[in-house]
Amino acid sequence: MIDQSNKKDYQGPLYARHPDLVKRTQNKENYYYWFWIIAMIAFIVPQVFTAWAYMNIVDIMKSPIQVEVKND
């Protein structure tokens, strides 16, 4: 806790004295969130396509297969 008993030495919060520090931290945080958004999309989209492909394979396997036998 900052001792504010000597008011003339207190210069306010860090972001008021050095706004560039806060901005740099916010940019890092934005990159962090964008990284995880892209990572989750890259992880989920292939799973959706895989599930769709499995459903199509199951539909194909459920339909009867016609076999024609030829006597030569």
C-alpha positions in Angstrom: 0.0 0.0 0.0 1.3 3.4 -0.9 1.8 5.8 2.0 0.0 9.0 1.0 0.7 10.8 4.2 3.3 13.0 2.3 1.0 14.2 -0.5 3.7 16.2 -2.3 5.7 13.1 -3.1 2.8 11.1 -4.4 2.6 11.4 -8.2 -0.5 9.4 -8.9 -0.9 5.9 -10.4 1.7 4.5 -12.7 -0.5 4.7 -15.8 -0.9 8.5 -15.2 2.8 9.0 -15.1 3.8 6.5 -17.9 0.8 5.9 -20.2 3.1 4.1 -22.8 3.6 1.3 -20.3 -0.1 0.6 -20.0 -0.5 0.7 -23.8 2.3 -1.7 -24.4 0.7 -4.1 -21.8 -2.7 -3.8 -23.5 -1.2 -4.7 -26.9 0.4 -7.8 -25.4 -2.9 -8.7 -23.9 -4.7 -8.2 -27.2 -2.1 -10.4 -28.9 -2.6 -13.1 -26.2 -6.4 -13.1 -26.8 -6.0 -13.2 -30.6 -3.6 -16.1 -30.3 -6.0 -18.2 -28.3 -9.0 -17.3 -30.5 -7.0 -18.5 -33.6 -5.7 -21.5 -31.8 -9.2 -22.6 -30.7 -10.6 -22.1 -34.3 -7.7 -24.1 -35.7 -8.5 -26.9 -33.1 -12.3 -26.9 -33.5 -12.7 -26.6 -37.3 -10.9 -29.8 -38.2 -13.0 -31.7 -35.5 -16.2 -30.4 -37.1 -15.1 -31.6 -40.6 -14.1 -34.9 -39.2 -17.5 -35.4 -37.5 -19.2 -34.4 -40.7 -17.1 -36.9 -42.7 -17.9 -39.7 -40.2 -21.6 -39.0 -40.5 -21.4 -39.2 -44.3 -19.5 -42.5 -44.1 -22.1 -43.9 -41.7 -24.9 -42.8 -44.1 -23.1 -44.5 -47.0 -22.6 -47.7 -45.0 -26.3 -47.9 -44.0 -27.6 -47.9 -47.6 -27.8 -51.3 -49.2 -25.2 -52.3 -51.7 -26.3 -53.9 -54.9 -24.2 -56.7 -56.3 -24.7 -58.0 -59.8 -23.4 -61.5 -60.4 -22.4 -62.4 -64.0 -21.9 -65.9 -65.2 -19.3 -66.0 -67.9 
